[in-house]
Amino acid sequence: MIESNQNTVLNLLATCPKGIEGLLHDELIALGATPGKTTVAGVYFTASQATAYRVCLWSRLANRIILTLVRESMIDTAEQVRDVVARIAWSQHLAPGNTLAVDFHGRSEHIRHTRFGAQTVKDGVVDALQLAGQERPNVDTKTPHLRIYAHLHRMNLTIGLDLSGESLHRRGYRRDVGHAPLKENLAAALLVRAGWPERLKAGEPLIDPLCGAGTLLIEAAMMAADQAPNLNRERFGFHGWAGHDDEAWREQKREAEARASIGRKRCKAQLLGFDQSPAALTAAKANAMRAGIPALISLHGQSLGQLTRPETLTAESGLLITNPPYGERLGELPELVRLYAQLGEKAKALFPGWTLAVFTGNPDLGHRLGMRAHKQYALKNGALDAKLLLMEIGGAEHSPAASDVAPALPETQAEATPSEVASEEQAAHKNQDNAQMFANRLIKNQKRLKKWLKQSGETSYRVYDADMPEYALAVDRYGDRVHVQEYAAPSSINPAQAQKRLYDALEVMPEALNVDASKIYIKRRERQTGSAQYQKRAASGERFEVQEGDARLWVNLRDYLDTGLFLDHRPVRRMIAEMASGKRFLNLFCYTATATVQAALGGASDSVSVDMSNTYLEWAKDNFALNKLDTRLHRVVRDDCFRWLETANAEFDLIFMDPPTFSNSKKMRDTLDVQRDHPRLVELAMARLAPGGTLVFSNNQRRFKLDEALSEQFAVEDITGRSFDPDFQRRTNLHHVFLLRHKAL
């Protein structure tokens, strides 16, 4: 064991999340250390052994504290790494019989895998110990006595001892992390950036209106109680170090325990958390209990929409800080756009004069808050780029609407010039006007369709289809649910502007259509190739029943690009039902067989439905079951329609064929291009059509032209013009429909 000397100056490295290095530098000074060079996600510093222990105990921002043993440059090969490690006096650091683990970070031309790098470092340690006459140590990757840190970057090698052990962000209080855990040291950094330590001294309160498992509240409470964040940790990495000075450590811990005891008693800070999830609040209470500060936090079960200002909260200024969800998937946006707008509305209505701090991985959602961010800080939340937005809350009557908000200012910019503000405000008002025009169009379209909907009884229909060029969306209603498809913007459109318009539309949609934001589903529609339109976007299995005429049909708005029901083909399905009585029916490229259901309910004697997709044929069977169809009479067949037609020998009185525009599915023998291949398809289908029968041929190729030879060979009637209900009459090139019959001899 090496001699302990509290006055020996140690060379150390504190690692941290990217973006908070400056805060960590200042924290190290406050803890009595001497910072040196700042690097990406870390700060080098010097300190006595006692101060190193204090940093491990008190740092709210660091991940790990590394005692650096050696730093060497021009290191590239495994042999060089092993030699550097072997020159360290490991017998002074690893006691006989103790275990070790190596955490290797980085790579070089010759060391390309961290496992190989770790093995190389371990071999160097073994060489040194055996040379010193010490037994070969065992490796324990989970709970070693000594954890060795190795970092190789641009031929610079650092070897050290991890004095922290488990990452310091793991305070030990959080076992139930809720839905979206925020690391404890990142939460502490957000509080420091938002000025919480200074606000504490001024007696200001803190509220998290979307508190989840309570991480922000607990970190704020520990600051308020002067409690060391790692006070409850039983073991640090230095406990297994041969150079550990236990008396120096105990002195640091005794001081921290005394400060916490006094701090908790003296704490007068008001800390309130709100959340609508009972599970999240249960986790927050348990976490606060384990952290030792349950009495300092007041938790309330309220949704953001129900949020009220407690009567006991009389402070004119305070901190409203939260980490709301920010929608890593497109389908989450409808609810989140409304959530952020509601957060801004509540902040202005209930907490004027306060500061709002919002940490988000989607700054565009931050624009929904309706306030200008006077500061913003770029940070990382794990691998995700994120920003902390700081906003001064004005009164609701003086604040811009959510769609008015100007972009947040860069961190280095103190304030915008008057001309910049005026320009941004003009653009914002224009966007707000456009969003209101979009809302008005939805209301107008809904009103226009009202009489037809009442007469027809339809509950699934199109409300809007890119009526305004600025809002390239298709909006469909399925009862009390709304399905939104965003058409991909052309390359000439600024993606950020297109996204902002989408958010504007999603914000006004719930009120304009009188639907809950949680029942709005959004997809992005781009040019599809092959079977892409049939591929899963999610796996929720969230389906529900809709009524179309006499048919009951399953619809899924979340999991696939298409929903299981092509709304524009409604009149065609209605016509098939009217034509089907007593007929043998064939449905080619049947998808979910909604046309077959209508034919069967219309009196078809039997039917065959052909498609290549197992998923959609199972869906078809479920539609059959929902309508109590006899599957002995109504069969589904999994096959390539070309191949099936070429080998089939049955005759049908009524055939419906609706091929995709293009497909290169691996299940097909060849690719399918409807413009190129439709003559062959039609001829094969007509070969299966009984005398006097009808082929209903449709497709969705906008510029489709029927081959003239087919008109010479068969009796052809183009009924496209009368195949659209009122909800689709604005865009009558969505599909083409033809009736083909054999010519009379």
SVG drawing of the C-alpha trace seen along z (x, -y; Angstrom):
<svg xmlns="http://www.w3.org/2000/svg" viewBox="-81 -48 91 73">
<polyline fill="none" stroke="black" stroke-width="0.4" points="0.0,0.0 1.3,-3.5 1.6,-6.0 -1.5,-8.3 -0.8,-12.0 -3.8,-14.3 -1.6,-17.1 -0.3,-15.2 -1.5,-16.9 -3.3,-14.4 -3.8,-14.8 -7.5,-14.0 -10.0,-14.1 -13.8,-14.7 -16.0,-13.4 -19.5,-14.8 -22.2,-14.9 -21.3,-17.0 -22.3,-20.6 -21.8,-21.1 -18.0,-21.2 -18.1,-24.9 -20.5,-24.3 -18.3,-21.4 -15.2,-23.7 -17.0,-26.2 -18.2,-23.5 -14.7,-22.1 -13.5,-25.5 -16.4,-25.7 -15.3,-22.3 -11.8,-23.4 -10.1,-21.8 -7.9,-23.6 -9.2,-23.1 -6.9,-22.9 -7.6,-22.0 -11.2,-21.6 -11.8,-18.9 -14.9,-17.4 -17.1,-15.9 -14.4,-16.4 -12.3,-18.7 -8.7,-18.0 -8.0,-19.3 -5.6,-18.9 -6.6,-18.4 -5.6,-16.8 -6.8,-13.4 -9.4,-14.8 -10.6,-17.2 -10.8,-14.4 -13.1,-12.6 -15.2,-15.7 -15.6,-16.0 -16.8,-12.4 -19.3,-13.1 -20.5,-16.5 -20.2,-16.8 -23.7,-17.2 -22.5,-17.3 -19.7,-14.8 -20.0,-11.2 -16.7,-9.9 -13.6,-11.1 -10.4,-9.6 -7.1,-9.6 -4.7,-9.9 -1.6,-7.8 0.0,-8.4 -0.6,-10.4 1.5,-9.4 1.5,-10.6 2.4,-8.8 0.8,-5.5 -0.8,-3.4 0.0,0.3 -1.1,2.9 2.6,3.4 3.0,-0.3 -0.1,-0.4 1.1,2.7 4.5,1.2 3.1,-2.1 0.8,-0.2 3.5,2.1 5.7,-0.8 3.1,-1.9 3.7,-0.7 0.4,1.3 1.3,2.8 0.8,-0.6 -2.8,-0.7 -4.1,2.9 -3.8,4.9 -3.0,8.6 -6.1,10.7 -8.2,7.8 -10.0,7.9 -9.9,5.4 -11.8,4.4 -10.7,2.3 -12.9,-0.3 -11.3,-1.0 -12.4,-4.0 -11.3,-5.0 -9.3,-3.3 -6.3,-3.5 -5.2,-2.0 -4.1,1.1 -6.6,1.2 -10.1,1.2 -12.1,2.9 -12.6,1.8 -12.5,5.4 -9.0,5.9 -7.9,2.6 -9.1,3.6 -7.3,7.0 -4.1,5.2 -4.3,2.9 -5.0,5.9 -2.0,7.7 0.2,4.7 -1.1,4.7 -0.4,8.4 3.2,7.9 3.9,5.2 2.4,7.1 4.2,10.3 7.5,8.4 6.8,7.0 6.3,10.5 2.5,10.1 0.0,12.8 -2.0,12.5 -5.3,10.6 -8.7,11.8 -11.1,9.9 -14.5,8.9 -16.4,6.8 -19.4,6.1 -18.1,5.3 -14.3,5.1 -12.2,3.7 -10.4,1.5 -11.7,0.1 -9.0,-1.0 -9.8,-3.8 -8.0,-3.8 -8.6,-6.3 -6.9,-6.3 -7.6,-9.1 -5.5,-10.5 -2.5,-8.5 -2.9,-10.1 -3.2,-7.5 -4.5,-8.2 -4.4,-5.5 -6.1,-6.1 -8.1,-4.8 -11.8,-5.4 -12.4,-6.8 -16.1,-7.0 -16.9,-3.4 -20.4,-3.4 -21.2,-6.5 -21.8,-9.4 -25.1,-10.3 -26.5,-7.2 -27.4,-8.7 -29.1,-5.5 -32.5,-7.0 -34.0,-6.2 -35.1,-2.7 -38.5,-3.5 -37.5,-5.8 -41.0,-6.4 -41.4,-6.8 -38.5,-9.0 -35.7,-9.0 -33.5,-12.1 -30.0,-11.4 -29.6,-13.0 -26.4,-15.0 -28.0,-16.3 -31.1,-17.4 -28.7,-19.1 -27.0,-20.9 -30.4,-22.1 -31.2,-23.5 -27.9,-25.3 -28.3,-26.8 -31.8,-27.9 -30.3,-29.8 -31.9,-27.6 -29.0,-28.1 -29.4,-31.9 -33.2,-31.7 -33.0,-29.6 -31.1,-32.3 -33.8,-34.8 -36.5,-32.5 -38.2,-31.7 -40.3,-28.5 -39.9,-25.8 -42.6,-23.9 -42.3,-21.0 -45.7,-20.7 -44.8,-17.4 -42.7,-15.9 -42.7,-12.2 -40.5,-10.3 -39.4,-13.6 -35.7,-13.8 -35.7,-17.5 -37.6,-18.1 -35.3,-15.7 -32.1,-17.3 -33.5,-20.8 -34.5,-19.6 -31.0,-18.2 -29.6,-21.6 -32.1,-23.4 -31.2,-21.1 -27.4,-21.4 -27.3,-17.6 -24.4,-16.0 -25.9,-14.1 -23.9,-10.9 -24.4,-11.0 -26.4,-7.8 -23.9,-5.9 -22.3,-3.0 -19.3,-2.4 -17.1,-4.4 -14.3,-3.2 -11.7,-4.5 -12.8,-2.0 -10.9,0.7 -7.8,-1.4 -4.7,-0.5 -4.0,-4.2 -7.4,-4.9 -7.2,-7.0 -10.3,-5.9 -10.0,-8.5 -9.9,-11.3 -13.0,-9.9 -14.9,-9.5 -14.2,-13.2 -15.7,-14.3 -18.7,-12.1 -19.3,-13.3 -19.2,-16.9 -21.7,-16.2 -24.0,-14.3 -24.0,-17.2 -24.7,-19.8 -27.6,-17.7 -29.1,-17.3 -29.0,-21.0 -30.0,-21.8 -33.1,-19.7 -34.4,-21.3 -33.7,-24.8 -35.0,-24.3 -37.9,-26.7 -38.0,-26.2 -41.4,-25.5 -40.9,-22.6 -44.1,-21.3 -44.5,-18.6 -47.6,-17.8 -48.3,-14.8 -51.4,-13.0 -49.8,-9.5 -50.4,-7.7 -47.5,-5.4 -45.1,-8.3 -46.2,-10.0 -45.8,-6.7 -42.3,-6.4 -41.5,-10.1 -42.6,-9.6 -40.5,-6.4 -37.5,-8.2 -37.9,-11.2 -38.0,-8.8 -34.8,-7.0 -33.1,-10.4 -34.0,-11.4 -36.0,-14.5 -39.6,-13.4 -40.9,-16.2 -39.4,-18.9 -41.4,-18.0 -45.2,-18.4 -46.6,-16.1 -50.0,-16.5 -52.0,-14.3 -53.1,-16.8 -52.8,-16.9 -51.4,-20.0 -54.9,-20.9 -56.1,-20.8 -53.1,-22.7 -54.0,-25.4 -51.9,-27.7 -51.9,-26.6 -53.3,-29.3 -50.3,-29.0 -48.0,-30.1 -47.8,-33.8 -44.4,-34.5 -44.3,-37.0 -41.3,-35.2 -40.2,-31.6 -38.9,-28.8 -41.2,-26.7 -38.9,-23.9 -39.8,-20.7 -38.6,-18.1 -41.7,-17.3 -41.7,-14.5 -40.5,-15.6 -41.7,-13.0 -38.9,-10.9 -41.6,-9.4 -43.8,-11.3 -47.0,-9.7 -46.5,-11.3 -46.6,-14.9 -50.4,-15.7 -50.6,-15.3 -47.2,-16.9 -47.9,-20.0 -51.0,-20.6 -49.1,-19.8 -46.4,-22.4 -49.0,-25.0 -50.9,-24.2 -47.7,-24.5 -47.2,-28.0 -50.8,-28.9 -50.8,-27.7 -47.4,-29.4 -48.7,-32.8 -52.1,-32.4 -50.9,-31.1 -47.2,-32.3 -46.6,-35.7 -43.3,-37.2 -41.8,-33.7 -39.1,-32.0 -40.0,-29.0 -37.2,-26.5 -38.0,-23.8 -35.5,-21.0 -36.4,-19.4 -34.9,-17.3 -37.2,-19.1 -36.7,-22.9 -39.4,-23.2 -41.9,-22.0 -40.5,-24.6 -41.8,-27.2 -45.3,-26.1 -44.8,-27.6 -45.6,-31.1 -42.7,-32.8 -39.3,-34.1 -36.4,-32.2 -33.9,-34.8 -31.3,-32.1 -30.8,-28.6 -28.2,-26.0 -27.2,-23.1 -26.9,-19.8 -27.0,-16.1 -29.6,-13.8 -27.8,-10.5 -27.1,-10.4 -29.9,-12.9 -29.2,-16.6 -31.3,-18.7 -31.7,-22.3 -32.6,-24.0 -34.8,-27.0 -35.2,-29.8 -38.1,-32.2 -39.4,-35.1 -43.2,-34.6 -45.3,-37.6 -49.0,-37.9 -51.3,-36.0 -52.8,-39.2 -49.4,-40.5 -47.9,-37.3 -47.8,-36.1 -49.9,-33.1 -48.0,-29.8 -47.7,-30.0 -46.2,-33.5 -43.1,-32.6 -39.8,-33.6 -36.8,-31.3 -34.9,-31.2 -31.8,-33.3 -28.4,-31.7 -26.6,-31.4 -24.0,-34.0 -26.6,-36.5 -27.8,-38.9 -30.8,-40.2 -32.1,-40.7 -32.0,-44.1 -35.4,-46.0 -35.4,-45.3 -34.8,-41.5 -37.6,-41.4 -40.0,-43.3 -39.1,-41.0 -39.6,-37.9 -42.9,-39.2 -44.2,-40.0 -43.3,-36.4 -44.9,-35.0 -48.2,-36.9 -48.3,-35.7 -47.9,-32.1 -50.6,-32.6 -52.9,-34.0 -52.2,-31.1 -52.8,-28.6 -56.2,-30.3 -57.0,-30.1 -56.3,-26.4 -58.5,-26.0 -61.3,-27.9 -60.9,-25.6 -61.4,-22.5 -64.5,-24.0 -65.9,-25.1 -65.3,-21.6 -66.9,-19.9 -69.9,-22.2 -70.1,-21.6 -70.2,-17.8 -72.7,-17.9 -75.9,-17.3 -74.3,-14.5 -73.0,-12.8 -76.4,-12.9 -78.1,-11.4 -75.4,-8.8 -74.6,-7.8 -70.9,-7.7 -68.6,-8.2 -65.2,-7.7 -64.5,-10.4 -62.0,-13.0 -62.2,-16.5 -59.2,-18.1 -56.8,-17.3 -54.1,-19.9 -56.7,-22.5 -54.1,-25.2 -50.6,-24.8 -49.0,-25.8 -50.6,-22.9 -49.9,-19.8 -51.9,-17.4 -54.7,-14.9 -57.0,-14.8 -59.5,-11.9 -62.0,-11.4 -62.8,-7.9 -65.6,-8.7 -64.0,-10.5 -60.5,-9.9 -58.5,-11.8 -55.8,-10.4 -53.4,-12.9 -51.1,-12.2 -48.3,-14.7 -47.3,-14.8 -43.5,-15.1 -42.4,-18.6 -40.6,-19.1 -36.9,-19.9 -37.6,-23.6 -39.4,-24.0 -37.4,-24.7 -37.8,-21.6 -37.8,-23.8 -40.7,-25.9 -42.6,-22.8 -42.2,-21.3 -43.4,-24.6 -46.5,-24.6 -47.2,-21.0 -47.0,-21.9 -49.3,-24.9 -51.8,-22.6 -51.6,-20.1 -52.1,-22.8 -55.4,-24.2 -56.8,-20.8 -58.3,-19.6 -60.4,-22.7 -61.3,-23.0 -62.5,-19.4 -63.6,-19.1 -61.4,-16.1 -59.0,-15.2 -55.3,-15.6 -54.6,-12.1 -56.9,-10.8 -55.0,-12.4 -52.7,-10.1 -50.0,-11.4 -48.0,-9.7 -45.7,-11.1 -46.7,-10.1 -43.8,-9.8 -43.5,-8.1 -43.7,-4.4 -41.9,-1.6 -42.4,2.1 -44.3,3.2 -43.3,0.2 -47.0,-0.9 -47.7,2.4 -44.8,2.3 -45.3,1.7 -44.7,-1.8 -45.5,-0.6 -46.7,2.5 -49.4,1.2 -52.1,3.5 -54.5,0.6 -57.5,1.2 -61.1,0.3 -64.3,0.9 -66.0,-1.5 -69.3,-1.1 -69.6,-1.5 -73.1,-0.9 -74.1,2.5 -70.4,3.5 -68.4,3.5 -64.7,3.1 -61.5,3.1 -59.2,0.0 -55.7,-0.6 -54.6,-4.2 -51.2,-3.8 -49.3,-0.8 -49.3,-1.0 -49.1,-3.8 -52.6,-2.8 -55.4,-2.2 -57.1,0.9 -59.8,-1.1 -59.3,-3.2 -61.9,-5.9 -61.8,-7.2 -63.1,-3.7 -66.2,-3.9 -68.6,-4.4 -66.9,-1.5 -67.5,0.8 -71.1,-0.4 -71.6,0.3 -70.1,3.8 -72.6,4.5 -75.4,3.5 -74.2,5.7 -73.2,8.8 -76.5,10.4 -76.3,14.1 -72.9,13.6 -69.6,15.4 -67.2,12.7 -63.4,12.5 -61.3,9.8 -57.8,9.5 -55.1,7.5 -57.7,7.7 -55.8,5.8 -58.0,6.2 -60.9,7.5 -63.3,4.7 -64.8,5.0 -65.4,8.7 -67.3,7.9 -69.6,5.5 -70.1,8.1 -70.9,10.8 -73.4,8.6 -74.8,7.6 -75.7,11.3 -72.7,12.8 -73.1,16.6 -69.4,17.1 -66.1,15.3 -62.3,15.7 -60.0,12.9 -56.3,13.0 -53.3,11.1 -49.7,11.8 -49.6,10.3 -50.2,12.6 -50.8,9.6 -53.6,8.3 -55.2,11.7 -55.4,12.2 -57.0,8.8 -59.4,9.8 -60.4,12.9 -61.0,10.7 -63.3,8.5 -65.1,11.7 -65.5,12.8 -66.7,9.3 -69.5,9.6 -70.2,13.3 -69.3,14.4 -69.1,18.2 -65.4,18.8 -66.4,22.0 -68.1,19.8 -65.7,16.8 -62.1,17.9 -58.8,16.0 -55.8,17.1 -52.2,16.1 -50.7,15.8 -49.3,13.5 -52.3,12.4 -50.6,12.9 -49.7,16.5 -53.1,17.2 -54.9,15.9 -52.6,18.0 -53.4,21.2 -57.0,20.7 -59.9,22.4 -62.9,21.1 -65.4,18.6 -66.7,15.5 -69.7,13.2 -68.2,10.2 -64.5,9.4 -62.9,6.5 -59.2,5.7 -57.4,2.8 -53.6,3.4 -51.0,1.1 -49.3,-1.5 -46.0,0.2 -44.6,3.2 -41.3,5.0 -42.2,7.4 -39.9,10.3 -43.0,12.5 -43.8,11.6 -42.2,13.3 -41.6,9.9 -42.1,6.3 -45.5,4.8 -46.1,1.4 -49.8,0.8 -49.4,-1.4 -47.2,1.2 -48.8,4.4 -52.5,3.6 -53.3,5.0 -52.0,8.4 -53.7,8.3 -57.1,7.3 -56.8,10.0 -56.1,12.7 -59.0,11.4 -61.4,11.3 -60.5,14.9 -62.0,15.8 -65.1,13.6 -68.3,15.5 -70.4,14.3 -72.6,11.4 -70.2,10.7 -68.5,7.5 -64.8,6.7 -64.5,3.6 -60.9,2.4 -59.5,-0.5 -56.1,-1.9 -54.5,-5.0 -52.0,-6.0 -52.8,-9.7 -51.8,-9.8 -53.2,-6.4 -54.3,-5.8 -56.2,-2.7 -54.6,-0.7 -56.6,-1.4 -56.4,2.2 -58.6,3.2 -61.4,0.9 -61.3,2.7 -61.3,6.2 -63.9,5.6 -66.8,3.3 -65.3,0.6 -67.0,-2.0 -65.1,-4.7 -67.0,-5.5 -64.3,-7.5 -66.3,-10.7 -69.1,-9.2 -66.9,-7.2 -66.3,-10.0 -68.4,-10.9 -68.6,-14.6 -65.6,-14.3 -63.3,-13.4 -64.8,-15.6 -62.0,-18.2 -59.4,-15.8 -60.9,-13.6 -57.7,-12.1 -57.1,-10.1 -58.2,-6.9 -59.5,-5.7 -62.4,-3.1 -63.5,-1.2 -66.2,1.4 -65.3,4.1 -67.6,6.7 -67.3,9.2 -68.6,7.8 -71.8,9.5 -71.1,12.0"/>
</svg>
